[in-house]
Each structure stands twice: as structure tokens, then as C-alpha cells.
Amino acid sequence: MDLSHSGWSDIFFLGMDYPEGARVLNVSVDLGVRGRDASPVPPIEVYLRVIDEPVLRLVSVDLKAKADVTSLREVFDFGRDYLGLLKAAVIAAGIVPPGIEGSGKKLSRLLARLVGPGRGLELVSSVNAIPKGSRLAVSTNLLAALIGVLMRATGQTNSLTGPLEEHERRLILARAILGEWIGGSGGGWQDSGGVWPGIKLITGEAAAEDDPEFGVSRGRLMPSHHVYDQEEIPASAREALQESLVLVHGGMAQNVGPILEMVTEKYLLRSAEEWTGRQE
């Protein structure tokens, strides 16, 4: 959840254009509805298990959507159902590499290499009663959680459980960005804080000589994340903040996806009027 933000800086290209203006104070929170929930709970949950069927089973509890994917073509078909984010996570995590699309290979053989002959994977996501358009950064953090659990399960992190290392968090974030571009809206710059715990400052960074963006854009694609420790923000201040927050949902952002897609399209096409207007 953003305590302050830079107005639409969650489009990565804008942060790369003007990194000095991209600064967000972000906090990871548990959520509960007064009168309904006994206590606050994590906003999202993700589960992964091996199953005794040679399929990729994708389940979204909150969307009431489920699919047994049996071919690589289905993995890359994001318009087929409401499971596009889960498919994007599977691809971005390297479980089904992007380069295998159109190769004519079989998904069952890929799964056999991963978990054994005749077996498959079931990936389940649950967004805990967060309404559409809440501005609570659901898609980017859901992608990061899905990618994180897939990377842990396939040995791409140093530990199966417990805190991630900093370089692992940044890799998960980079892949979540890829997932947003593959199966999401293209947003997520200021929504990337959920990979880090607690209260953190997310800032755009100017591209340096050792960055791939150097000479291409003023800023880096990836922001930096400073997690405030107990000395910077003591427990008393955190408790006071927690006691003073009242979350009210007005549904004002439920059409944000098409807007992000439009802005990204105009940026990539260098549409003259918009390209000039962005400087104003």
C-alpha cells in the first residue's frame, strides 16, 4: 500500500524517463474487513504442489477459475480464460521458457523433466476479498508471489523457506515486470514493494555506465528499494501509523488496466502529440 506516490509512476517507462520524480513510500500490510474477519491476514496466498497427472493445473480461488493445461499452446494463450497472470508467472519463472513457444514440443515431456513421468504441477492463487480497482497493487505482487514460489520449488533460490536474499528479491521483481508485460497491464513500478517486507522507499535511479539502459534512457528500468529498519522507524511509530490508518475503497481505479495499456502503446510508438505532451 502506498503512503505517498508520484502519480502514475507505476508505468515503468515514465520512471525511466524521469527517475528524479519517481519516489514512493510503500508499506506491506495485512488486511481485514471490520465485522467480518477475526484478524488481518495476508492479502494474497499462493500454493504449489506436485500432482499425479501430466498437466499444468492453474487455479484462481477468488476468480473461481480452473484449467488443466495440457499443451504449450495453451500456456501462451492469455485470452483463453481468466488465468493469464498465472500463465505469465509460469513463463516468467522459467518453468515454461518463453523460447519454447511454437517449438512443437510437448508440455508433458517438459513436466516429466521437472517432476517425473506422469506427474504435473498445480499452481493455486487466492486474493483475499480485495475488490477490483482497489489500487492495492494486486497483480504485480501476485505475480511476484507466484514467481517466488515457483523459483523456490525449482531450486532457483538458496532456500525453500524463510527470508529471501536481496539479489533473489530483485530477480523475482525483474521477472514480475516481465510477467506484467506478458500477461498483465504493463504497470507495477510503484507496486513492486510487496517483494520486500515492512516500510520501504522505492526510488527511480539514473542509468549508470554499467547499466543496460545507459545511453538509451535517462533512468534504469528497476528502481531501488530501501527498507527502513527499527532505528529509522521505531516500533512506536509503526504502531501509531497502524492505529491511525483507515482503508476505504471507492472503486475509482477499476478501469486502470486499459489506461496503462494505452499509455504504454503511445510511448512505444512515439506518437508525436503524446510524446511532446509527456514533457508538459
Secondary structure, 3 states (H helix, E strand, C coil): CEEECCCCCCEHHHHHHCHHHCEEEEECCCECCCCCCCCCECCEEEEEEEECCCCEEEEECCCCEEEEECCHHHHCCCCCCCCHHHHHHHHHCCCCCHHHCCCCCCHHHHHHHHHCCCCEEEEEEEECCCCCCCCCCHHHHHHHHHHHHHHHHCCCCCCCCCCCCHHHHHHHHHHHHHHHHHHCCCECCCCHHHHCCCEEEEECCECCCCCCCCCCCCECCCCEEEECCCCCCCHHHHHHHHHHCCCCCCCCCCCHHHHHHHHHHHHHHCCHHHHHHCCC
